[in-house]
Amino acid sequence: MTNNDIFKKLRVALMLRDDQIVEILELVDFRITKSEIGAFFRAENHENYVECGDQILRNFLNGLVIHLRGTKENPKNPNDVLDKHRGEIPKKTFEKPKTEFKPKTTDFKKKPMSNNKKPAPKLQIIEKVKFNNGNKKKS
């Protein structure tokens, strides 16, 4: 497992956005941009993919400890921090736009449907033909 895989899994598990990762890294005085972080999360065959170095992952983990637990002077409860992250995620709602139902009007008249009528029998257009399949008929 590479550093990129570990970084991706932590990001998903902790529900972190790129700007939050930048803030976490700034807690340990490590400056990095969002675009540089986005390069770590790309597919390996992408042209802008960058391998995450040990220094970046180490600083992220140290910053993550401070972010979740706080410092000795100002301790935090990690569950409160994670709940705050969950609250910041916008919830998807699947509401359809309300439209008024307008029946379609047509110029032609519909045929009345009658369930009493039986379907017309199938007409056999081609007469039945018996094939000999190459067998000669004895007479």
N, C-alpha and C positions, 0 to 999 in steps of 0.2 A: 504494500500500500504506500503510495507516494504522499508527500506533504500536501499536494493539491487535493488528494482524496480526503485526507484528514480535515483540511480546511473546509472543503465542501460539506462534509458530514456535520461538522460543528455549526456551520452557518445554517443548515437546514434544521438541525435539532434545536438550536437556540432561537430560531426564527429571526435572524439578523439580516438587516439590509446593508448595502454597501456603505452608506453614510454612517451607520452605527459602527461598522467595523473600523472605519477611519477614526471615529471618536475613541474607540477602544484602544487603538494603536497610539493615539495621541496621549493617552493616560501614562504611557511609558516613554514619552518623548520620541516617538518614532513617526516620522512624517511620510505619508504615502497618499496618492490620489485615488479617487474612485475608479478611474479608468485603469490604473495599474492593478487594482484589486479585481476588477472585472476580467482581466487577462488570466488570472489564476483559475477562474471558474469556467473557462471555455473548454471545448472538447480538445483532446490532444492533437487531433489532425487539423485544427483550425490554424490559420496563418498567424493570428495574433496571440496564440497560446504562449504562456510564459510559465516555467516551472517555479514553484514556490520554494524559496530557499529556507534553510534551517533558521537563519536569523529572523526572517519575517514570521515564521510560525512560532518561534520561541517568544518573540515580542508580543505576538497576538495572544498567546496563552498567558503570559504574565499580565498583560492588560486585561484579559478576561477575568482573571482572579480579582483584580482590583475593581473591575466593573461590577462583578456579582457580589463579592464579599465586602467591598469597601476597604478602607484603611483602618489601622488600629485606632486612630482618633475618631473616625466616623464610620463605624461598622454598619453593614447593610444585611438585610435578609435576602438571600438569593431567590427565594420563591416570589418575593414581592417584585424583584427586578424582572423575573421571567413573566409574571402576570402583567406587568406594565407593557412588555413587548407584545404579548398576546392582545392587549387592548388597543395597541397602535395599528394592528393589522386590519385593514378595511374588510368588512364582511361583504361577500358577494350576495346580491339579491337578484333573483330571477323573476322580476316582474315584467309582464308583457304590457306594452302600452295599451291603454284602454281606448278602444275604438267602438263607435256605434255600429250596430249591425244593420245593414241596409240590404234588403232582398234585391236580388238582381231582376231586372225586368227585361223580358224578351219580346220580340215581335211575333213569334210563332206560337201556335197553340199546341199544347201538349196532348199526346194521345191518352185517352182515358185507359187506365190500367184495369183490367178485369181478371180476377183470379179464377173465374168460372170456366174460362176457355182452356181447352187442352192444347198443348203445342201441336203444330201441324206435323203430320208424319213426314219422315225423311223420304224424299223422292230419290229413287235409285236411277241415276242417269246412265251409268254404264251397265250393260248386261253382263251376267256372270259368264266367265270363260273358263273352260277346263283345260289346263295345260298337261301335255303328255310327258314333258320333260325328256324328250328324246326317245321314249319307249315306243316301239312300233306296235301297232295294234294288230292282234291276230284275228283273222277272219275266216 
